Amino acid sequence: YVFEQQVAVLYLEHARENSFAFFLACILTIVLAPFVEELLFRGILQNFCKRYLSCYSALGVTALFFASFHYSFALVLS
Protein backbone atom coordinates (compact mmCIF):
# COMPACT_ATOMS: atom_id res chain seq x y z
CA TYR A 1 0.00 0.00 0.00
CA VAL A 2 1.08 3.56 -0.69
CA PHE A 3 0.04 5.83 2.16
CA GLU A 4 -0.83 9.38 1.24
CA GLN A 5 0.30 12.14 3.58
CA GLN A 6 -2.41 13.96 5.48
CA VAL A 7 -2.94 17.58 4.51
CA ALA A 8 -1.63 18.79 7.88
CA VAL A 9 1.62 16.83 7.44
CA LEU A 10 2.14 18.21 3.95
CA TYR A 11 1.44 21.72 5.24
CA LEU A 12 4.02 21.31 8.03
CA GLU A 13 6.63 19.89 5.65
CA HIS A 14 6.12 22.79 3.25
CA ALA A 15 6.37 25.35 6.08
CA ARG A 16 9.71 23.99 7.38
CA GLU A 17 11.61 26.36 5.11
CA ASN A 18 10.43 29.45 7.00
CA SER A 19 10.56 29.45 10.81
CA PHE A 20 7.60 31.82 11.24
CA ALA A 21 5.49 29.84 8.76
CA PHE A 22 6.45 26.62 10.57
CA PHE A 23 5.49 28.10 13.95
CA LEU A 24 2.17 29.27 12.55
CA ALA A 25 1.55 25.88 10.92
CA CYS A 26 2.26 24.14 14.24
CA ILE A 27 -0.19 26.39 16.09
CA LEU A 28 -2.85 25.81 13.44
CA THR A 29 -2.48 22.02 13.32
CA ILE A 30 -1.86 21.36 17.02
CA VAL A 31 -4.18 23.89 18.68
CA LEU A 32 -6.68 25.36 16.25
CA ALA A 33 -7.61 22.26 14.20
CA PRO A 34 -8.61 20.09 17.20
CA PHE A 35 -10.52 23.00 18.72
CA VAL A 36 -12.48 23.54 15.50
CA GLU A 37 -13.16 19.79 15.20
CA GLU A 38 -14.56 19.65 18.73
CA LEU A 39 -16.68 22.70 18.08
CA LEU A 40 -18.08 21.29 14.84
CA PHE A 41 -18.60 17.67 15.85
CA ARG A 42 -19.50 17.88 19.54
CA GLY A 43 -20.67 21.45 19.84
CA ILE A 44 -22.80 21.72 16.72
CA LEU A 45 -23.47 18.32 15.12
CA GLN A 46 -23.95 16.30 18.30
CA ASN A 47 -26.19 18.90 19.92
CA PHE A 48 -28.25 19.14 16.73
CA CYS A 49 -28.64 15.35 16.59
CA LYS A 50 -29.62 15.16 20.28
CA ARG A 51 -32.67 17.32 19.49
CA TYR A 52 -34.06 14.71 17.11
CA LEU A 53 -32.44 11.43 18.21
CA SER A 54 -31.72 9.59 21.44
CA CYS A 55 -28.45 10.32 23.21
CA TYR A 56 -26.81 7.11 21.97
CA SER A 57 -28.02 7.60 18.41
CA ALA A 58 -26.68 11.15 18.42
CA LEU A 59 -23.31 9.83 19.60
CA GLY A 60 -23.32 7.18 16.86
CA VAL A 61 -24.18 9.64 14.10
CA THR A 62 -21.52 12.07 15.33
CA ALA A 63 -18.94 9.26 15.50
CA LEU A 64 -19.76 8.18 11.95
CA PHE A 65 -19.36 11.72 10.64
CA PHE A 66 -16.11 12.13 12.59
CA ALA A 67 -14.72 8.84 11.25
CA SER A 68 -15.73 9.60 7.67
CA PHE A 69 -14.14 13.04 7.96
CA HIS A 70 -10.82 11.41 8.93
CA TYR A 71 -10.99 8.43 6.57
CA SER A 72 -8.28 8.30 3.92
CA PHE A 73 -9.59 7.36 0.50
CA ALA A 74 -6.02 6.92 -0.74
CA LEU A 75 -5.99 3.30 0.50
CA VAL A 76 -9.18 2.49 -1.39
CA LEU A 77 -8.05 4.10 -4.62
CA SER A 78 -4.54 2.62 -4.72
Secondary structure, 3 states (H helix, E strand, C coil): CCCCCCHHHHHHHHHCCCHHHHHHHHHHHHHHHHHHHHHHHHHHHHHHHHHHCCHHHHHHHHHHHHHHHHCCCHHHHC
